[in-house]
Amino acid sequence: MSVNSPFYNLSDVPSFTLTSTDIEAGGELTGPQLSGAMGVDGGQDVSPQLSWWGFPEETKAFAVTCYDPDAPTGSGFWHWVVTDLDASTTSLPANAGDPSADLLPAGTVTLRNDAGEPRFVGAAPPQGHGPHRYFFIVTALAEPLGLDESASPAFAGFNMFFKGIARASLECTFELK
């Protein structure tokens, strides 16, 4: 596994299935999942629809993240972090990452992404930087993380390391030429 993988330093946990009607594993992100807020022409900052199943019975909560390990920051770029989704939640509709749409189940916590907003922000790699990978990840948790909105995405990831019991992911790409 590459050192530039978001899973490199994480525990090896069982996997389960994650699908989407909006994005395809190995596919390229398009307008809805690109960032108009960060200047990408046609970008709409719409989080994709996600559905998951096959997670462990003992799952008590989920976290959903979108992460770009290829960002030129030294620490990647968190596009979206939602924690403490109830274990009965097995899908999110498109645009659940927009707080004004009010599509997330009660009790979830949305952290500020690396653009400083508590929402989904789409792909916006630097022009000419090459293709970036975007990992949409659902982590099954042994218990809710119990973080509030002031926690950083990295701190949420640290807590997921200890409470994560299974993981599902979709990897997509985008390049701004």
Disulfide bonds with the S-S distance in Angstrom:
none
